[in-house]
Amino acid sequence: MSLAKKVLTIRVSGKERKEKVRKLLYDLAHFRNMLVILIRRYRLVYKEPLLNQSILYGLLSTRKYSGKYREEFERVISNIQTEQELREFLERLRAQKEKIGNPHFVQSVLRQVIRNFKGFFKALRSFKENPERFRGIPRPPKPKKLKFLMNFSAEGNVNTFRQEGNSLLIRLREDEFLKVKLPKDFPYRVSSVRIKFFGEDLYVDVVYECELSEIEPKGEYRAGIDVGLDELLAVVSENPKLKSFIVSGRELKAFNQWFNKERAKLRSQVDYLRNEIKSGDYDGEGLEYLKGKLSELEIKQKVLSAHRKRWIETQLHRVARKVVDILYETGHKVIYVGRNALEGKNRINLGSKTNQEFVFIPFRRLMELIRYKAKGLGMEVVEVDEGYTSRTSPFADIRKVQKKRDKSLCEGEREGNLFRDKVLKKVFHADLVGALNILRVGAKLLRLGFYENLKVLFIKLCNPVRLKLMELFFKVTPESLFGIGGSRHGLSLRTVESNHLNTFCF
């Protein structure tokens, strides 16, 4: 048994409850902005970063500093008192801290800002050593306009909440509390909480500790997954009895298309109202009316973005859970995933339409969920280079093709979703060929066990089970994907063509 931290996300409802938490988070965001400005200004004037947590908190405190960095603190406070702008800014920062009224959340924001600046300096040093690894010069943290702030979060330690049975009482300010309900008979000890908002939605992340039992895989099989757009996941298994299956990505594309259209409408209306306000043709009640409509539309934009985030996250969780469960129940130990689609968004230029569809699908998030859920079942997820996998014959040496980047070694060609194999003169599904070759690359094998029966190979590459999202979630079972068996036709194909296959790379 080993202890692990998990997160339970609770969505908070109620207009008054959401409003008081939102005010606290906006005050913390404003404090964060002021702290970032102070650190940047101090570095600009005195050429050194102000990133010592003890000193920073000492500057914000009204009490006499009693930490172990006294000499450095005295030097920093002397520098700030010498510079009028820094001195006045520090006073406003102290006032903002007192307004928040919760030192624990203030400490959380302070630590996060320090981490952000240290990450920036680390990235800057790495950029100077190896600039080719970056797409641009790293930029330091900067203030965020509260008017357009879409999301913000703050973490509280054990001093900010109290667990009372199936409820959690979170102290927001001196005299303000937020009570959230935990699941019935919640048996775990809560270690910390995070309050956060996204758009108009408010959430509480409950971080708790639980014991994880060691789960062993049910078998030693391996599987390859090719990630795509119309066909979100194409899965080919080493298990000779398991059919290949394809999870459709069209529902995600359709939802994303609807979201883009609705967002474009709102943006058009917002731009129109802003231009009308700037024109100066309205005053008095007319101007106030336009500002009110503008505020409503900006809120709608946030609500729309929050809805998209919730919907996409829910679908990805379901897909990851179902795919991992299927592979676990069918005896798999290792899952190989092509990484190119996960990293292919950098500087992508596939045309405006494809860019819009491709970039908005969070493939990396999906793979993180698959990895997380597979780890809980004792399975391993490995990312491999998928270069040339969907355009190389299952009977060619894929490692040699990837090494030499020579298309003439592929022994086949891709035409849309079809792959024309020049070895057997057959037509396969290109994404399934890609998944099979990803499996071969990850397992470092040129041929798999089911190659001995060509019927099994043909069914795996030609006759996948196609699953829409709802079918994957509610209809398909591991048992329904079994069904590949031997036949006289498959055996005869094997004997006729075995000599031909042996002339290639095996």
C-alpha positions in Angstrom: 0.0 0.0 0.0 1.2 3.5 -0.8 -0.3 6.9 -0.1 -1.3 9.1 -3.1 -2.9 12.5 -3.4 -6.0 12.8 -5.4 -8.3 15.7 -6.3 -12.0 15.9 -6.0 -13.5 18.8 -7.9 -16.7 20.3 -6.6 -18.7 22.8 -8.5 -20.2 25.6 -6.3 -23.6 27.0 -7.0 -25.6 29.9 -5.6 -25.3 33.5 -6.7 -24.4 34.9 -3.3 -21.8 32.2 -2.5 -20.2 32.6 -5.9 -20.1 36.3 -5.6 -18.2 36.4 -2.3 -15.6 33.9 -3.5 -15.2 35.7 -6.7 -14.5 39.0 -4.9 -11.8 37.3 -2.8 -10.2 35.8 -5.9 -10.3 39.1 -7.7 -8.6 40.8 -4.7 -6.0 38.0 -4.7 -5.5 38.5 -8.5 -5.1 42.3 -7.9 -2.5 41.5 -5.2 -0.7 39.2 -7.5 -0.5 41.9 -10.2 0.8 44.5 -7.7 3.4 42.0 -6.4 4.6 41.2 -10.0 5.0 45.0 -10.7 7.0 45.5 -7.5 9.4 42.7 -8.3 9.9 43.8 -11.9 10.3 47.4 -10.8 12.8 46.5 -8.1 14.8 44.4 -10.6 14.8 47.3 -13.1 16.1 49.8 -10.6 18.6 47.7 -8.6 19.5 45.0 -11.1 18.7 42.1 -8.8 15.6 39.9 -8.4 13.5 40.2 -5.2 12.5 36.5 -4.8 13.3 35.6 -1.2 9.9 34.5 0.3 10.9 35.4 3.9 12.0 38.9 2.9 8.9 39.5 0.7 6.5 38.5 3.5 8.5 40.6 5.9 8.0 43.6 3.6 4.3 43.0 3.6 4.1 42.6 7.4 3.5 45.5 9.7 5.6 43.8 12.4 9.3 44.1 12.9 11.2 41.5 10.7 12.6 38.7 12.9 13.7 36.2 10.2 17.2 34.9 9.5 17.9 37.2 6.6 18.1 40.4 8.7 21.0 42.0 6.9 19.6 41.4 3.4 16.1 42.6 4.6 17.6 45.8 5.9 19.3 46.5 2.6 16.2 45.7 0.6 13.9 47.9 2.8 16.5 50.7 2.6 16.5 50.5 -1.2 12.7 50.6 -1.3 12.6 53.6 1.0 15.1 55.4 -1.2 13.0 55.0 -4.3 9.7 57.0 -3.9 7.8 55.0 -6.5 8.7 51.7 -4.8 7.9 53.1 -1.4 4.4 54.2 -2.4 3.8 51.0 -4.2 4.8 48.9 -1.2 2.3 50.8 0.9 -0.5 50.1 -1.5 0.5 46.4 -1.6 0.3 46.2 2.2 -3.1 47.8 2.1 -4.3 45.2 -0.5 -3.0 42.4 1.8 -5.0 43.8 4.7 -8.1 44.1 2.5 -7.9 40.4 1.6 -7.9 39.4 5.3 -6.6 35.9 4.8 -2.8 35.6 5.2 -2.8 31.9 4.1 -4.2 32.6 0.6 -1.8 35.6 0.4 1.2 33.3 1.1 -0.1 30.9 -1.6 -0.2 33.7 -4.2 3.3 34.9 -3.1 4.8 31.5 -3.5 3.3 31.1 -6.9 4.7 34.4 -8.1 8.1 33.4 -6.9 7.9 30.1 -8.7 6.9 31.9 -11.9 9.8 34.3 -11.7 12.3 31.5 -10.9 10.9 29.5 -13.8 11.4 32.5 -16.1 15.0 33.0 -15.0 15.7 29.3 -15.5 14.2 29.3 -19.0 16.2 32.4 -19.8 19.5 30.7 -18.9 18.5 27.7 -20.9 17.6 30.0 -23.9 21.0 31.6 -23.8 22.7 28.2 -23.9 20.4 26.5 -26.5 18.2 29.1 -28.3 17.2 26.6 -30.9 15.1 24.7 -28.4 12.8 27.7 -28.0 10.2 29.3 -30.2 11.0 32.7 -28.8 12.6 34.6 -26.0 11.1 33.6 -22.6 9.1 36.5 -21.1 8.8 37.3 -17.4 5.5 37.2 -15.5 3.3 40.2 -16.1 0.1 41.7 -14.6 -3.2 40.5 -16.0 -6.1 42.8 -16.7 -8.8 41.9 -14.2 -11.5 43.0 -16.7 -10.6 40.1 -19.0 -9.5 37.6 -16.4 -10.9 34.2 -17.4 -9.5 32.1 -14.6 -7.7 32.3 -11.3 -7.0 30.0 -8.4 -5.7 30.1 -4.9 -4.6 27.3 -2.6 -5.3 27.1 1.1 -3.5 24.8 3.6 -5.0 23.1 6.6 -5.3 26.4 8.4 -7.9 27.6 5.9 -10.6 24.9 6.3 -12.2 22.6 8.8 -13.6 19.2 7.9 -16.9 18.5 9.7 -18.4 15.1 8.8 -19.5 15.2 5.1 -18.9 19.0 4.9 -15.9 21.3 4.4 -15.9 24.7 6.0 -13.5 27.0 4.2 -12.5 30.4 5.8 -12.4 33.0 3.1 -11.9 36.2 5.2 -12.1 37.0 8.8 -15.9 36.8 8.9 -16.7 35.0 5.7 -16.9 31.2 5.2 -17.8 28.9 2.3 -19.4 25.5 3.1 -19.2 22.8 0.5 -20.7 19.3 0.7 -18.4 16.2 0.4 -19.6 12.9 -0.9 -21.6 10.9 1.6 -19.4 9.0 4.1 -16.2 10.6 2.6 -13.5 8.5 4.3 -10.3 10.4 3.4 -8.4 13.1 5.2 -8.3 16.4 3.3 -4.8 17.9 3.1 -5.5 21.2 1.2 -8.1 23.0 -0.9 -8.0 25.2 -4.0 -10.7 27.7 -4.9 -10.8 28.7 -8.5 -13.1 30.2 -11.1 -13.2 29.7 -14.9 -15.5 32.1 -16.7 -18.7 32.3 -14.6 -18.1 28.9 -12.9 -16.7 28.4 -9.4 -15.0 25.3 -8.3 -13.4 23.9 -5.1 -10.6 21.3 -5.6 -10.4 19.1 -2.5 -7.0 17.5 -2.3 -7.0 14.3 -0.2 -4.8 11.4 0.6 -5.8 7.8 0.0 -4.1 4.4 0.0 -3.4 2.8 -3.4 -3.3 -0.9 -3.7 -0.8 -2.4 -6.1 -2.7 -3.6 -9.2 -1.0 -5.9 -11.6 -2.0 -6.1 -15.4 -4.0 -9.1 -16.4 -1.6 -10.0 -19.2 1.5 -9.2 -21.2 0.0 -7.8 -24.4 0.9 -4.5 -25.9 -1.2 -2.0 -27.9 -0.5 0.8 -30.3 -2.6 4.0 -30.5 -2.6 6.5 -33.4 -4.1 9.9 -32.5 -6.0 11.8 -35.1 -8.8 14.3 -35.7 -11.8 12.6 -37.5 -10.7 9.4 -35.9 -9.6 10.4 -32.5 -8.0 7.1 -31.5 -7.1 4.1 -33.7 -6.2 1.2 -31.5 -4.4 -2.0 -32.7 -3.6 -4.7 -30.1 -1.0 -7.5 -30.0 -3.8 -9.7 -28.7 -4.7 -11.9 -31.7 -8.3 -12.3 -30.6 -9.0 -8.6 -30.0 -10.5 -6.6 -32.9 -9.0 -3.2 -33.7 -11.3 -0.3 -32.9 -11.5 3.4 -33.8 -13.0 6.1 -31.6 -14.6 8.8 -33.6 -13.5 12.4 -33.1 -16.3 13.9 -35.2 -18.5 14.7 -32.1 -15.6 16.8 -30.7 -15.1 18.5 -34.1 -18.8 19.3 -34.4 -19.0 20.7 -30.9 -15.9 22.7 -31.5 -17.3 24.1 -34.7 -20.5 25.1 -32.9 -18.4 26.8 -30.2 -16.4 28.7 -32.8 -19.5 30.0 -34.5 -21.1 31.1 -31.3 -17.9 32.8 -30.1 -17.5 34.6 -33.5 -21.1 35.9 -33.2 -20.4 37.3 -29.7 -17.1 38.8 -30.7 -18.8 40.6 -33.6 -21.4 42.0 -31.3 -18.9 43.0 -28.7 -16.7 44.8 -31.3 -19.7 46.6 -32.7 -20.8 47.9 -29.2 -17.2 49.0 -28.4 -17.0 50.9 -31.7 -20.4 52.6 -30.9 -19.2 53.6 -27.4 -15.9 55.0 -28.8 -17.7 56.9 -31.5 -19.0 59.5 -29.0 -22.5 59.6 -30.6 -24.1 58.5 -27.3 -24.3 60.1 -23.9 -26.4 59.8 -20.7 -28.9 56.9 -20.7 -28.0 55.7 -24.2 -24.3 55.4 -23.3 -25.2 53.5 -20.0 -27.4 51.2 -22.0 -24.6 50.3 -24.4 -22.2 49.7 -21.6 -24.7 47.4 -19.9 -25.2 45.4 -23.1 -21.5 45.2 -23.6 -21.1 43.8 -20.1 -23.8 41.2 -20.7 -22.0 40.0 -23.9 -18.7 39.8 -22.1 -20.3 37.6 -19.5 -21.8 35.4 -22.2 -18.4 35.0 -23.7 -17.0 33.7 -20.4 -20.0 31.4 -19.9 -19.5 30.0 -23.3 -15.8 29.3 -22.8 -16.6 27.7 -19.4 -19.2 25.5 -21.0 -16.7 24.3 -23.7 -14.1 23.6 -21.1 -16.5 21.5 -19.0 -17.9 19.6 -22.0 -14.5 18.8 -23.5 -13.0 17.8 -20.2 -15.9 15.4 -19.5 -15.7 13.7 -22.8 -11.9 13.2 -22.6 -12.2 11.7 -19.1 -14.8 9.3 -20.4 -12.8 8.3 -23.5 -9.6 7.8 -21.4 -11.5 5.7 -18.8 -13.2 3.5 -21.3 -10.2 2.8 -23.5 -7.9 2.1 -20.5 -10.5 -0.3 -19.0 -10.9 -2.2 -22.3 -7.2 -2.6 -22.7 -6.8 -3.7 -19.0 -9.6 -6.2 -19.2 -8.2 -7.7 -22.4 -4.8 -8.4 -20.9 -2.6 -5.4 -21.8 0.5 -4.3 -20.0 2.0 -1.5 -22.2 0.3 1.1 -24.4 2.4 2.8 -27.1 1.1 6.2 -28.3 2.4 8.3 -31.2 3.7 11.6 -30.0 3.7 13.7 -33.2 0.1 14.7 -33.0 0.6 15.7 -29.4 3.4 18.0 -30.3 2.2 19.0 -33.8 0.5 22.2 -32.7 3.8 24.1 -32.5 3.8 26.6 -35.4 1.2 24.6 -37.2 0.0 25.9 -40.5 -2.5 23.5 -42.1 -4.9 26.2 -43.4 -7.4 28.2 -41.4 -10.1 25.6 -41.3 -7.8 22.7 -40.2 -5.9 24.8 -37.8 -9.2 25.8 -36.1 -10.2 22.1 -35.8 -6.9 20.7 -34.9 -5.5 23.2 -32.4 -8.7 23.4 -30.4 -8.7 19.6 -29.6 -6.5 19.1 -26.5 -4.7 15.9 -27.5 -2.0 16.3 -24.8 -4.7 16.5 -22.1 -6.2 13.2 -23.5 -2.9 11.5 -23.3 -2.3 12.8 -19.7 -5.6 11.3 -18.7 -4.9 8.0 -20.4 -1.5 7.8 -18.7 -3.0 8.7 -15.3 -5.8 6.1 -15.5 -3.5 3.4 -16.9 -1.0 3.9 -14.1 -3.8 3.2 -11.6 -4.3 -0.2 -13.2 -0.6 -1.1 -13.4 -0.2 -0.4 -17.1 2.5 1.7 -18.7 2.0 4.4 -21.4 5.0 5.1 -23.7 5.1 7.9 -26.3 7.0 7.0 -29.5 7.9 8.7 -32.7 5.2 8.2 -35.2 7.0 9.5 -38.2 6.1 7.6 -41.4 4.1 5.0 -39.5 0.8 5.6 -41.4 2.6 5.5 -44.8 4.8 2.4 -44.2 3.9 -1.2 -45.0 3.4 -3.5 -41.9 6.0 -5.7 -43.7 8.7 -3.0 -44.2 11.4 -2.1 -41.7 9.8 0.9 -40.0 13.0 1.6 -38.0 15.1 1.9 -41.2 12.4 4.1 -42.7 12.4 6.5 -39.7 16.2 6.6 -39.6 16.8 7.3 -43.3 13.5 9.3 -43.9 13.3 7.6 -47.3 9.8 7.1 -48.8 11.1 4.5 -51.2 11.6 2.1 -48.3 7.9 2.4 -47.2 6.7 -0.3 -49.6 3.4 1.4 -49.9 1.6 4.8 -50.1 -1.2 6.6 -48.3 -4.2 8.0 -50.1 -6.5 9.8 -47.6 -7.6 7.2 -45.1 -6.4 4.3 -47.3 -3.0 2.7 -47.4 -2.0 0.7 -50.5 0.4 -2.0 -49.5 2.8 -3.0 -52.3 3.9 -6.2 -50.5 0.6 -8.0 -50.5 -1.1 -5.8 -53.1 -3.9 -5.1 -50.5 -5.6 -1.9 -49.2 -5.6 -1.3 -45.5 -6.9 1.5 -43.2 -4.1 4.1 -42.9 -4.7 4.9 -39.3 -4.7 1.3 -38.3 -1.5 0.8 -40.2 -0.2 3.8 -38.3 -1.2 2.3 -34.9 0.3 -1.1 -35.8 3.6 0.5 -36.8 3.6 2.6 -33.6 3.3 -0.7 -31.8 6.2 -2.1 -33.8 8.4 0.9 -33.1 7.6 0.9 -29.4 8.1 -2.8 -28.9 11.1 -2.8 -31.2 9.8 -5.6 -33.3 9.6 -6.1 -37.0 6.8 -8.7 -36.9 4.2 -9.5 -34.3 2.8 -12.9 -33.3 -0.5 -12.6 -35.3 1.5 -12.1 -38.5 1.5 -16.0 -38.8 -2.2 -15.8 -39.7 -3.0 -13.4 -42.4 -6.7 -13.4 -41.8 -6.1 -12.0 -38.3 -3.8 -9.3 -39.8 -6.3 -8.4 -42.5 -9.2 -8.1 -40.0 -7.1 -6.0 -37.7 -6.2 -3.6 -40.5 -9.3 -3.7 -42.6 -12.3 -4.3 -40.4 -12.2 -2.2 -37.3 -15.0 -1.6 -34.9 -16.0 2.0 -35.4 -17.3 3.7 -32.2 -19.0 7.0 -31.8 -18.6 8.5 -28.4 -21.9 7.4 -27.0 -21.4 3.9 -28.3 -18.0 3.8 -26.6 -19.4 5.0 -23.3 -22.6 3.0 -23.1 -22.6 0.0 -25.5 -19.1 -1.4 -26.1 -17.7 -4.0 -23.7 -14.3 -5.9 -23.8 -16.2 -9.1 -24.7 -17.9 -7.4 -27.7 -14.4 -6.7 -29.2 -13.3 -10.3 -29.2 -14.1 -12.4 -32.2 -11.0 -12.9 -34.5 -10.4 -16.6 -35.1 -8.6 -18.9 -37.5 -10.2 -20.3 -40.7 -9.1 -22.4 -43.7 -9.1 -19.2 -45.8 -6.6 -17.6 -43.5 -4.4 -20.6 -43.3 -4.3 -21.0 -47.0 -3.3 -17.4 -47.5 -0.5 -17.9 -45.0 0.9 -20.9 -46.8 0.6 -19.3 -50.2 2.3 -16.0 -49.3 4.7 -16.9 -46.5 7.6 -17.3 -48.9 6.9 -13.9 -50.4 6.9 -12.2 -46.9 10.1 -13.8 -45.9 11.9 -12.1 -48.7 11.5 -8.8 -46.9 12.9 -7.5 -43.7 11.9 -10.4 -41.3 
